[in-house]
Amino acid sequence: MAHIYEYVSWRGDLPFSEREFRIEDNLVLSELVYIDYRPVLEGRVSLSLRDAITELSKAGILKNTRAGAGREDEDFALACAFSKRFGDAVLVDFQDIYDSSDRQFAAVTYLLDDGTTVIAFRGTDSTIVGWKEDFMISYTNVPSQDLALTYSRKHVNEAKDNVIILGHSKGAHLALYSAAHLDKEQMAKVNRVYINDGPGFCGDVLKKSLLDEIKDKVTKITPEYSIIGRIFEPEAGEEYIVKSSAMALLQHNIQSWLLADGGGLELCQDHAPESHLINDLIDRFVEGMDLSARENFIETLFGSMAETGVATIREFASQGPVVFEELLMKMAGNDALAIKKKSKRIKKSDDDRRSFLLRLWGLINRSKKVRIGVSVLLSILCFVVPDFAMESVLFAAVLIICVYEVFLTVGHLRDSEWDFRKERPRVLTCTILLAVTAAIVVKKDALFIISSLAVSIILFALSYQNVINYIKYKDKLLDRFRYFLEGAVTLFLGCYILMAQNVDNSWYMLSCGTLLLIDSVFEIIKLIRDRKKS
């Protein structure tokens, strides 16, 4: 499987004057605009990509601003910088605007050695303002659109001809918006507009006729599991669905898109069924709200996130489950869409109440060794005490959740001076959990039936996931064997539990122990293999 990293290795020695601009180059340049060039480009008119990346790397401040970016993205930037094809590209007019007035905008223009001018817009970074602006396109024009149009007009006017406009995610949206608003003389200079998994436009915001006029120059690329790129899905003269090595929403990352051995994209015929389902739900949700309701919803959602005092999505998520629970409660209550009645910032006491659980969960989630150790320990317990009732585990889980929610609800009621109306969503949730727990205790055999159904559903879901992983890892024999074995075992166990009339508790425990042991063995093998590679 090849990605754009391998493409840079294959074709990086060929300048654009020898090998014309290809669709793969669009992916590379759309990814490189996520690099934060401010430390080296401020006060400079221009700088080659090679010099910019080199200076950033030497100073230890090379950074990719895309949400979820890591060390591999920095390595990719270095590979591009030291290639002939991309390293010689000249960066001009880098702009990076971020402020509290709902503006998150970044763009750079590449001057290639064959005379081509490439205008690249950055997609959404990890800031809350950037994500909010993405959602605002469902009801209004956003500040970044005007900034993008001004930027495109400037550089199209300065170019003689051979202009390409491109971007990823929101950057693709801005590329399309700015191109649609260029006049005919300016648009004549534009050869191609690449939109890489970017959202389109609400019909109330942009006239479709503007997009129709430039459609023949537009190339749209979306991954198999596309969500972002199918919101108000724009039409294009060329449309490609590319395969990805990532799962589900992670396919939004350009670095996961697959390239064919002979060049070009590794294509598939249609989007994944889950993509169609999710986008249909999104369309119905958006269409069911008028513009005012959409605005209220988005202002409440992102305003509540900003009230926690953080600036980025990562900082918001790092606060743990507390902030997500609080956010859901705000959105679920009667005042969820009322901007003037936003609830106060999340109190530190919530973090204190959860501090031990959060630290324990963080330790297990971060360390692969700890995860393997926990799995092995659980499998041993399953074999040592096979007669332990499976439904007891489920009952314990329900009871812990119930007690936990009661504890939190009482704390919130005390903080609000026992205002039951204000805490109604939380009190309602707590009441339902108490009712379910009571029913399980009173109703004979109810817990065993519920636990059997729950376990079988989990096993079928695991089997389905293993089938997907088996298809995904075509060239890795060990991984394929692992997912084939685990998929077959989970499918068999799920069917047996669902259909067999008499299943005792020891059978449940031994089955779970076997699954945990098999998975632990493969994880250990993978850990050893990864260490040898590194």
C-alpha positions as CSV (number, residue, x, y, z in Angstrom):
1,M,0.0,0.0,0.0
2,A,1.4,3.4,-1.0
3,H,0.6,6.8,0.4
4,I,1.8,10.3,-0.4
5,Y,4.9,9.7,1.7
6,E,6.0,7.0,-0.8
7,Y,5.0,9.2,-3.7
8,V,7.5,11.8,-2.5
9,S,10.2,9.1,-2.4
10,W,9.2,7.8,-5.9
11,R,8.8,11.1,-7.8
12,G,10.6,13.6,-5.5
13,D,13.7,13.7,-7.8
14,L,11.6,15.0,-10.8
15,P,11.0,18.8,-10.9
16,F,7.7,20.0,-12.2
17,S,9.4,21.2,-15.4
18,E,10.1,17.6,-16.2
19,R,6.9,16.0,-14.9
20,E,3.7,18.1,-15.0
21,F,1.5,18.7,-12.0
22,R,-0.5,15.5,-11.1
23,I,-3.4,14.8,-8.7
24,E,-0.9,13.3,-6.2
25,D,0.9,16.7,-6.1
26,N,-2.4,18.3,-5.1
27,L,-2.5,16.0,-2.1
28,V,1.0,16.8,-1.0
29,L,0.6,20.6,-1.3
30,S,-2.8,20.4,0.5
31,E,-1.1,18.6,3.4
32,L,2.0,21.0,3.5
33,V,-0.2,24.1,4.1
34,Y,-1.0,22.7,7.6
35,I,2.7,23.5,8.6
36,D,3.0,26.5,10.8
37,Y,5.4,28.8,8.8
38,R,4.9,31.9,10.8
39,P,8.2,31.7,12.7
40,V,10.3,31.8,9.5
41,L,8.1,33.7,7.0
42,E,7.0,36.7,9.1
43,G,8.9,39.7,7.7
44,R,10.0,37.8,4.6
45,V,8.6,38.1,1.1
46,S,9.4,34.6,0.1
47,L,11.3,31.5,1.1
48,S,11.8,28.0,-0.5
49,L,10.0,25.1,1.1
50,R,13.4,23.5,1.7
51,D,14.8,26.5,3.6
52,A,11.5,27.0,5.6
53,I,11.2,23.4,6.8
54,T,15.0,23.2,7.5
55,E,14.9,26.4,9.7
56,L,11.8,25.2,11.6
57,S,13.3,21.8,12.2
58,K,16.7,23.1,13.4
59,A,14.9,25.4,15.8
60,G,12.8,22.5,17.1
61,I,9.5,24.2,16.2
62,L,8.4,22.3,13.1
63,K,4.7,21.8,13.7
64,N,1.7,20.5,11.7
65,T,-1.4,22.3,12.9
66,R,-3.9,19.7,11.7
67,A,-6.0,18.1,14.5
68,G,-4.5,14.8,15.4
69,A,-1.1,15.5,13.7
70,G,1.9,13.7,15.1
71,R,5.6,13.0,14.5
72,E,5.0,11.2,11.2
73,D,3.5,14.4,9.7
74,E,6.7,16.3,10.6
75,D,8.8,13.5,9.0
76,F,6.6,13.9,5.9
77,A,7.3,17.6,5.7
78,L,11.1,17.0,6.0
79,A,10.9,14.4,3.2
80,C,9.2,16.9,0.9
81,A,11.7,19.6,1.8
82,F,14.7,17.5,0.8
83,S,13.1,16.4,-2.5
84,K,13.9,18.2,-5.7
85,R,10.2,18.4,-6.7
86,F,8.8,20.1,-3.7
87,G,11.9,21.5,-1.9
88,D,12.4,24.0,-4.7
89,A,8.9,25.4,-4.5
90,V,8.9,29.0,-3.3
91,L,6.5,30.0,-0.6
92,V,5.0,33.5,-0.8
93,D,2.4,35.5,1.2
94,F,1.8,33.0,4.0
95,Q,-1.2,34.2,6.1
96,D,-2.4,32.7,9.3
97,I,-5.3,34.5,11.0
98,Y,-6.9,33.4,14.2
99,D,-9.0,35.5,16.5
100,S,-12.0,35.5,18.7
101,S,-14.4,36.9,16.1
102,D,-14.9,33.4,14.6
103,R,-12.0,33.7,12.1
104,Q,-9.5,30.8,11.5
105,F,-7.9,31.3,8.2
106,A,-4.5,30.2,6.7
107,A,-3.2,30.1,3.2
108,V,0.1,30.1,1.2
109,T,1.0,30.4,-2.4
110,Y,3.5,28.0,-4.0
111,L,5.5,29.2,-7.0
112,L,6.6,26.0,-8.9
113,D,9.7,25.7,-11.2
114,D,7.5,25.3,-14.3
115,G,5.9,28.7,-13.7
116,T,2.7,27.3,-12.1
117,T,1.1,29.3,-9.3
118,V,-0.6,27.1,-6.6
119,I,-2.9,28.8,-4.1
120,A,-3.4,26.5,-1.1
121,F,-5.9,27.0,1.7
122,R,-5.5,25.3,5.1
123,G,-8.3,23.2,6.4
124,T,-9.6,23.2,10.0
125,D,-6.9,23.2,12.6
126,S,-7.4,22.1,16.2
127,T,-8.9,25.4,17.4
128,I,-12.5,25.6,18.6
129,V,-12.9,28.7,16.6
130,G,-11.9,26.8,13.4
131,W,-14.3,24.0,14.1
132,K,-17.1,26.4,14.9
133,E,-16.6,28.2,11.6
134,D,-16.9,24.9,9.8
135,F,-20.3,24.4,11.2
136,M,-21.4,28.0,10.5
137,I,-21.5,27.3,6.8
138,S,-24.8,25.6,7.4
139,Y,-26.5,28.9,8.0
140,T,-24.3,31.8,6.9
141,N,-21.3,33.1,5.1
142,V,-18.2,32.8,7.3
143,P,-15.3,35.4,7.6
144,S,-12.8,33.0,6.1
145,Q,-14.7,32.9,2.8
146,D,-14.1,36.7,2.3
147,L,-10.5,36.3,3.3
148,A,-10.0,33.5,0.8
149,L,-11.6,35.4,-2.0
150,T,-9.4,38.4,-1.4
151,Y,-6.3,36.2,-1.3
152,S,-7.2,34.3,-4.5
153,R,-7.9,37.5,-6.4
154,K,-4.6,38.9,-5.4
155,H,-2.5,36.0,-6.6
156,V,-4.5,35.2,-9.7
157,N,-4.0,38.8,-10.8
158,E,-0.3,38.5,-10.2
159,A,0.1,35.3,-12.1
160,K,0.5,35.2,-15.8
161,D,-1.5,32.0,-16.2
162,N,-1.4,28.3,-15.0
163,V,-3.0,28.8,-11.7
164,I,-4.2,25.9,-9.5
165,I,-6.4,26.4,-6.4
166,L,-6.6,23.6,-3.8
167,G,-7.3,22.7,-0.2
168,H,-8.4,20.0,2.2
169,S,-11.4,19.9,4.5
170,K,-12.4,23.6,5.1
171,G,-9.5,24.5,2.9
172,A,-11.3,22.8,0.0
173,H,-14.5,24.7,0.8
174,L,-12.5,28.0,0.7
175,A,-10.8,27.0,-2.6
176,L,-14.2,26.3,-4.2
177,Y,-15.8,29.5,-2.8
178,S,-13.0,31.8,-4.0
179,A,-12.9,30.2,-7.4
180,A,-16.7,30.5,-7.8
181,H,-16.5,34.2,-7.2
182,L,-13.6,35.1,-9.5
183,D,-14.6,37.0,-12.6
184,K,-14.3,35.4,-16.1
185,E,-11.0,37.0,-16.9
186,Q,-9.5,35.7,-13.6
187,M,-11.0,32.3,-13.9
188,A,-9.5,31.9,-17.4
189,K,-6.1,31.7,-15.7
190,V,-7.2,28.9,-13.5
191,N,-6.4,25.4,-14.8
192,R,-7.9,23.3,-12.0
193,V,-9.6,23.6,-8.6
194,Y,-8.9,20.6,-6.3
195,I,-11.3,20.0,-3.4
196,N,-10.1,17.3,-1.1
197,D,-12.9,16.0,1.2
198,G,-14.3,19.4,1.8
199,P,-17.9,20.5,2.5
200,G,-20.0,22.3,0.0
201,F,-22.5,25.1,0.5
202,C,-25.9,25.5,1.9
203,G,-28.4,26.6,-0.8
204,D,-29.4,29.6,1.3
205,V,-25.8,30.9,1.4
206,L,-24.4,30.4,-2.2
207,K,-26.2,30.3,-5.5
208,K,-25.8,27.0,-7.3
209,S,-25.4,28.8,-10.6
210,L,-22.0,30.2,-9.5
211,L,-20.7,26.6,-8.9
212,D,-22.2,25.4,-12.2
213,E,-20.1,27.9,-14.1
214,I,-16.8,26.5,-12.9
215,K,-17.8,22.9,-12.4
216,D,-15.8,21.6,-15.4
217,K,-12.6,22.9,-13.8
218,V,-13.3,21.3,-10.4
219,T,-11.8,17.9,-9.2
220,K,-13.4,16.5,-6.1
221,I,-11.7,13.7,-4.1
222,T,-13.4,12.0,-1.1
223,P,-12.3,8.9,0.8
224,E,-14.5,5.8,1.0
225,Y,-15.8,6.7,4.5
226,S,-16.4,10.4,3.8
227,I,-18.5,12.5,6.2
228,I,-17.0,16.1,6.0
229,G,-16.8,16.1,2.2
230,R,-20.4,15.1,1.8
231,I,-22.0,17.9,3.8
232,F,-23.9,20.0,1.3
233,E,-22.0,17.8,-1.2
234,P,-20.7,19.9,-4.1
235,E,-20.8,18.8,-7.7
236,A,-17.6,18.6,-9.7
237,G,-16.5,17.9,-13.3
238,E,-14.2,15.1,-12.0
239,E,-15.1,13.1,-8.9
240,Y,-13.0,10.3,-7.3
241,I,-13.6,8.1,-4.3
242,V,-10.2,7.0,-3.0
243,K,-9.4,4.0,-0.8
244,S,-7.8,4.6,2.6
245,S,-5.7,2.6,5.1
246,A,-7.5,4.3,8.0
247,M,-10.8,3.4,9.6
248,A,-14.1,5.3,9.7
249,L,-13.7,9.1,10.4
250,L,-9.9,8.8,10.4
251,Q,-10.1,8.5,6.6
252,H,-10.5,12.3,6.5
253,N,-6.7,12.4,6.8
254,I,-5.0,12.8,3.4
255,Q,-2.0,10.9,4.7
256,S,-4.1,7.7,4.8
257,W,-5.3,7.9,1.2
258,L,-4.0,5.1,-1.0
259,L,-2.2,5.5,-4.3
260,A,-2.1,3.0,-7.2
261,D,1.2,1.3,-8.1
262,G,1.2,2.8,-11.6
263,G,0.4,6.3,-10.4
264,G,-2.8,8.1,-9.5
265,L,-5.3,7.2,-6.8
266,E,-6.4,3.8,-5.6
267,L,-10.1,4.1,-6.4
268,C,-13.3,2.4,-5.2
269,Q,-16.7,2.4,-6.8
270,D,-18.8,3.9,-4.0
271,H,-18.7,5.3,-0.5
272,A,-19.1,3.0,2.4
273,P,-22.7,2.2,3.6
274,E,-22.0,3.9,6.9
275,S,-21.0,7.0,5.1
276,H,-24.4,7.1,3.2
277,L,-26.3,6.5,6.5
278,I,-24.5,9.2,8.5
279,N,-24.8,11.7,5.8
280,D,-28.4,11.0,5.3
281,L,-29.0,11.6,9.0
282,I,-27.0,14.9,8.9
283,D,-29.0,16.1,5.9
284,R,-32.3,15.4,7.7
285,F,-31.0,17.1,10.8
286,V,-29.9,20.2,9.0
287,E,-32.9,20.4,6.7
288,G,-35.2,20.1,9.8
289,M,-33.9,23.4,11.3
290,D,-34.3,26.9,9.9
291,L,-31.3,29.2,9.7
292,S,-32.0,30.8,13.1
293,A,-32.2,27.4,14.8
294,R,-29.0,26.3,13.2
295,E,-27.2,29.4,14.4
296,N,-28.5,29.0,18.0
297,F,-27.5,25.3,18.1
298,I,-23.9,26.0,16.9
299,E,-23.5,29.0,19.1
300,T,-24.6,27.0,22.1
301,L,-22.4,24.0,21.3
302,F,-19.1,25.9,20.6
303,G,-19.9,28.6,23.1
304,S,-20.1,26.0,25.8
305,M,-16.8,24.5,24.7
306,A,-15.1,27.9,24.8
307,E,-16.5,28.6,28.2
308,T,-14.2,25.9,29.7
309,G,-11.3,28.3,29.1
310,V,-9.5,26.3,26.4
311,A,-8.6,27.2,22.8
312,T,-8.3,23.9,21.0
313,I,-10.3,20.7,20.6
314,R,-7.4,18.7,22.0
315,E,-7.3,20.8,25.2
316,F,-11.1,20.4,25.5
317,A,-10.9,16.6,25.2
318,S,-7.9,16.4,27.6
319,Q,-10.2,17.5,30.4
320,G,-11.7,14.0,30.4
321,P,-15.3,12.7,30.3
322,V,-16.5,15.5,32.6
323,V,-16.6,18.1,29.9
324,F,-18.4,15.8,27.4
325,E,-21.0,14.9,29.9
326,E,-21.5,18.5,30.8
327,L,-21.8,19.5,27.2
328,L,-24.4,16.8,26.5
329,M,-26.4,17.9,29.5
330,K,-26.4,21.5,28.2
331,M,-27.5,20.5,24.7
332,A,-30.2,18.1,26.0
333,G,-31.9,20.5,28.3
334,N,-34.7,22.9,27.5
335,D,-32.2,25.8,27.3
336,A,-29.9,24.0,24.8
337,L,-30.7,26.4,22.0
338,A,-30.9,29.6,24.0
339,I,-27.7,31.6,23.7
340,K,-28.5,34.0,26.5
341,K,-28.9,31.1,29.0
342,K,-25.6,29.3,28.6
343,S,-24.7,27.6,31.8
344,K,-21.6,28.6,33.8
345,R,-18.2,27.1,33.3
346,I,-17.6,23.5,34.5
347,K,-16.5,23.6,38.0
348,K,-13.2,22.2,39.2
349,S,-15.0,20.0,41.7
350,D,-16.2,17.8,38.8
351,D,-12.6,17.1,37.9
352,D,-11.9,16.3,41.6
353,R,-14.8,13.9,41.8
354,R,-13.5,12.0,38.7
355,S,-9.7,12.4,39.3
356,F,-9.0,8.8,40.3
357,L,-11.0,7.2,37.5
358,L,-9.5,9.6,34.9
359,R,-5.9,8.8,36.0
360,L,-6.6,5.1,36.0
361,W,-8.3,5.2,32.5
362,G,-5.5,7.4,31.2
363,L,-2.8,4.9,32.3
364,I,-4.6,2.0,30.7
365,N,-5.3,3.9,27.5
366,R,-1.8,5.3,27.0
367,S,0.3,2.2,27.6
368,K,0.1,-0.9,25.3
369,K,1.9,-3.0,28.0
370,V,-0.7,-2.1,30.6
371,R,-3.5,-2.9,28.2
372,I,-1.9,-6.3,27.4
373,G,-1.4,-6.9,31.2
374,V,-5.0,-6.1,32.0
375,S,-6.2,-8.5,29.2
376,V,-4.0,-11.3,30.4
377,L,-5.1,-10.8,34.0
378,L,-8.8,-10.8,33.0
379,S,-8.3,-14.0,30.9
380,I,-6.7,-15.8,33.9
381,L,-9.5,-14.8,36.1
382,C,-12.0,-16.2,33.6
383,F,-10.2,-19.6,33.6
384,V,-9.6,-19.7,37.4
385,V,-13.2,-18.9,38.3
386,P,-15.3,-20.2,35.4
387,D,-18.4,-20.6,37.6
388,F,-18.6,-16.9,38.4
389,A,-21.9,-15.6,37.0
390,M,-21.5,-13.4,33.9
391,E,-24.7,-11.6,34.7
392,S,-23.0,-10.5,38.0
393,V,-20.4,-8.6,36.0
394,L,-23.2,-6.8,34.1
395,F,-25.1,-6.1,37.3
396,A,-21.9,-4.7,38.9
397,A,-21.3,-2.5,35.9
398,V,-24.9,-1.2,36.0
399,L,-24.8,-0.7,39.7
400,I,-21.4,1.2,39.5
401,I,-22.8,3.5,36.8
402,C,-26.0,4.1,38.8
403,V,-24.1,5.0,42.0
404,Y,-21.7,7.1,40.0
405,E,-24.5,9.1,38.4
406,V,-26.3,9.5,41.7
407,F,-23.1,10.9,43.3
408,L,-22.7,13.4,40.4
409,T,-26.3,14.4,40.4
410,V,-26.4,15.1,44.1
411,G,-23.2,17.2,43.7
412,H,-24.7,19.3,40.9
413,L,-27.9,19.7,42.8
414,R,-26.0,20.9,45.8
415,D,-24.0,23.4,43.7
416,S,-27.2,24.7,42.1
417,E,-28.8,25.1,45.6
418,W,-31.1,22.2,44.8
419,D,-32.6,23.7,41.7
420,F,-34.3,20.6,40.3
421,R,-35.6,22.4,37.2
422,K,-32.1,23.5,36.2
423,E,-30.7,20.0,36.7
424,R,-33.8,18.2,35.2
425,P,-31.9,16.3,32.4
426,R,-29.4,14.9,34.9
427,V,-32.1,14.0,37.5
428,L,-34.1,12.3,34.7
429,T,-31.1,10.2,33.7
430,C,-30.4,9.3,37.3
431,T,-34.1,8.3,37.7
432,I,-34.0,6.0,34.7
433,L,-30.8,4.3,35.9
434,L,-32.4,3.7,39.3
435,A,-35.5,2.2,37.7
436,V,-33.4,-0.2,35.5
437,T,-31.3,-1.3,38.4
438,A,-34.5,-2.0,40.5
439,A,-36.1,-4.0,37.7
440,I,-33.0,-6.2,37.3
441,V,-33.1,-7.0,41.0
442,V,-36.8,-7.7,41.2
443,K,-37.4,-9.6,37.8
444,K,-36.2,-13.2,37.9
445,D,-33.9,-14.2,35.0
446,A,-34.1,-10.7,33.5
447,L,-30.4,-10.0,34.1
448,F,-29.3,-13.3,32.5
449,I,-31.4,-12.6,29.4
450,I,-30.1,-9.0,29.1
451,S,-26.5,-10.1,29.6
452,S,-26.8,-12.9,27.0
453,L,-28.2,-10.4,24.5
454,A,-25.6,-7.8,25.3
455,V,-22.7,-10.2,25.0
456,S,-23.9,-11.6,21.7
457,I,-24.3,-8.1,20.2
458,I,-20.8,-7.3,21.3
459,L,-19.4,-10.5,19.7
460,F,-21.2,-9.8,16.4
461,A,-19.8,-6.2,16.4
462,L,-16.3,-7.6,17.1
463,S,-16.7,-10.2,14.3
464,Y,-17.7,-7.5,11.8
465,Q,-14.8,-5.3,12.8
466,N,-12.4,-8.3,12.3
467,V,-13.8,-8.8,8.8
468,I,-13.0,-5.2,8.0
469,N,-9.5,-5.5,9.4
470,Y,-9.0,-8.7,7.4
471,I,-9.8,-7.0,4.2
472,K,-7.8,-3.9,5.1
473,Y,-4.5,-5.7,5.7
474,K,-4.0,-7.4,2.4
475,D,-0.2,-7.6,2.5
476,K,0.3,-8.5,6.1
477,L,-0.1,-12.2,6.7
478,L,0.2,-12.2,10.5
479,D,-2.5,-9.5,10.8
480,R,-4.8,-11.3,8.3
481,F,-4.4,-14.6,10.2
482,R,-5.2,-12.8,13.5
483,Y,-8.3,-11.1,12.2
484,F,-9.5,-14.2,10.4
485,L,-9.1,-16.3,13.6
486,E,-10.7,-13.7,15.9
487,G,-13.5,-13.0,13.4
488,A,-14.4,-16.7,13.1
489,V,-14.3,-17.3,16.9
490,T,-16.4,-14.2,17.7
491,L,-19.0,-15.1,15.0
492,F,-19.3,-18.7,16.3
493,L,-19.6,-17.6,20.0
494,G,-22.1,-14.9,19.1
495,C,-24.3,-17.3,17.2
496,Y,-24.1,-20.0,19.9
497,I,-25.0,-17.6,22.7
498,L,-28.0,-16.2,20.7
499,M,-29.4,-19.6,19.6
500,A,-28.5,-22.2,22.2
501,Q,-31.2,-22.9,24.7
502,N,-29.0,-23.8,27.7
503,V,-25.8,-21.8,28.2
504,D,-24.3,-21.9,31.7
505,N,-22.1,-19.2,33.3
506,S,-18.9,-21.2,33.1
507,W,-19.3,-21.3,29.3
508,Y,-19.5,-17.5,29.2
509,M,-16.4,-17.0,31.3
510,L,-14.3,-19.6,29.4
511,S,-15.3,-18.1,26.1
512,C,-14.4,-14.6,27.2
513,G,-11.1,-15.9,28.7
514,T,-10.2,-17.6,25.4
515,L,-10.9,-14.4,23.4
516,L,-8.9,-12.2,25.7
517,L,-6.0,-14.7,25.7
518,I,-5.9,-14.9,21.9
519,D,-6.0,-11.2,21.5
520,S,-3.3,-10.7,24.1
521,V,-1.0,-13.2,22.4
522,F,-1.3,-11.4,19.1
523,E,-0.8,-8.0,20.8
524,I,2.5,-9.3,22.4
525,I,3.7,-10.6,19.0
526,K,2.9,-7.2,17.4
527,L,4.7,-5.3,20.2
528,I,7.8,-7.5,19.8
529,R,7.7,-7.0,16.0
530,D,7.3,-3.2,16.3
531,R,10.3,-3.1,18.7
532,K,12.5,-5.0,16.2
533,K,11.5,-2.7,13.4
534,S,12.3,0.5,15.4
